[in-house]
């Protein structure tokens, strides 16, 4: 069983990303697959790179959740129930966390 990270994108921080009931329902469906329900991110992220530090531009991440799944296919299927997955201009990006 692997760890997968859901990174949420809403386009902008004041967008309608769903209500507590919608998120609670989805988290209930995930059940014991949730390792860390995560948090929302505060607006104004910073990117550190060889040239220095700059504001995150474009489509900033707005939150995360960590789940366990048997495969990327399963993790992606589980993400389809996220309230963001049904809203125009929003997305859940799924990444496998590699053990180190």
Legacy VTK file of the C-alpha trace (Angstrom):
# vtk DataFile Version 3.0
C-alpha trace
ASCII
DATASET POLYDATA
POINTS 100 float
0.000 0.000 0.000
1.412 3.381 -0.963
0.974 6.988 0.152
-0.602 9.472 -2.216
-0.848 13.230 -1.827
-3.840 15.166 -3.121
-2.951 18.762 -3.932
-6.000 20.983 -4.365
-6.317 23.794 -6.883
-9.327 26.129 -6.836
-8.085 28.827 -9.194
-8.392 31.470 -6.496
-8.661 31.353 -2.722
-12.153 32.866 -2.497
-13.671 30.366 -4.971
-16.572 28.115 -3.901
-14.681 24.929 -3.090
-17.650 23.229 -1.468
-19.143 23.309 1.988
-18.314 21.375 5.141
-21.084 18.862 4.433
-19.686 18.006 0.975
-16.125 17.629 2.287
-17.326 15.648 5.319
-19.251 13.254 3.063
-16.194 12.663 0.867
-13.859 12.208 3.844
-16.402 9.725 5.231
-16.244 7.799 1.943
-12.436 7.745 2.142
-12.641 6.348 5.685
-9.449 4.647 6.850
-7.712 5.517 3.557
-6.996 8.959 5.059
-3.521 9.235 6.598
-3.664 13.028 7.073
-6.822 14.992 6.202
-4.561 17.983 5.587
-5.223 21.683 5.698
-5.998 24.606 3.479
-3.074 26.802 2.486
-2.894 30.492 3.332
-2.809 32.770 0.283
0.618 34.061 -0.732
2.920 31.058 -1.178
6.595 31.504 -1.994
8.703 29.595 -4.527
12.397 29.148 -3.727
14.677 28.622 -6.734
18.235 29.175 -7.893
17.452 32.825 -8.667
15.988 33.552 -5.230
12.455 33.679 -3.886
9.311 34.747 -5.722
5.558 34.744 -5.159
3.710 31.670 -6.414
1.858 32.824 -9.509
-0.813 31.364 -11.765
-2.646 28.456 -10.169
-1.481 28.282 -6.547
-2.182 25.154 -4.533
-4.910 25.737 -1.961
-4.597 22.627 0.264
-3.667 18.961 0.580
-4.704 15.542 1.910
-2.612 12.363 2.231
-4.238 8.974 1.620
-3.166 5.361 1.315
-4.046 3.303 -1.745
-2.871 0.178 -3.543
-2.065 2.032 -6.780
-2.146 5.365 -8.588
-5.295 4.131 -10.331
-7.035 3.577 -6.972
-5.830 6.920 -5.560
-7.080 8.706 -8.679
-10.439 6.939 -8.514
-10.832 7.964 -4.849
-10.023 11.590 -5.777
-12.975 11.689 -8.175
-15.287 12.014 -5.147
-13.650 15.265 -4.002
-15.986 18.282 -4.176
-13.402 20.102 -6.330
-13.485 17.387 -8.995
-17.042 18.375 -9.928
-16.418 22.125 -10.169
-15.348 23.961 -13.302
-11.794 25.342 -13.167
-10.815 23.327 -10.065
-8.726 20.169 -9.742
-7.249 17.549 -7.465
-3.726 16.571 -8.510
-2.587 13.151 -7.291
1.085 12.385 -6.550
2.613 9.192 -5.216
4.929 9.768 -2.259
8.092 7.708 -2.685
9.467 6.135 0.502
12.944 7.395 1.351
LINES 1 101
100 0 1 2 3 4 5 6 7 8 9 10 11 12 13 14 15 16 17 18 19 20 21 22 23 24 25 26 27 28 29 30 31 32 33 34 35 36 37 38 39 40 41 42 43 44 45 46 47 48 49 50 51 52 53 54 55 56 57 58 59 60 61 62 63 64 65 66 67 68 69 70 71 72 73 74 75 76 77 78 79 80 81 82 83 84 85 86 87 88 89 90 91 92 93 94 95 96 97 98 99
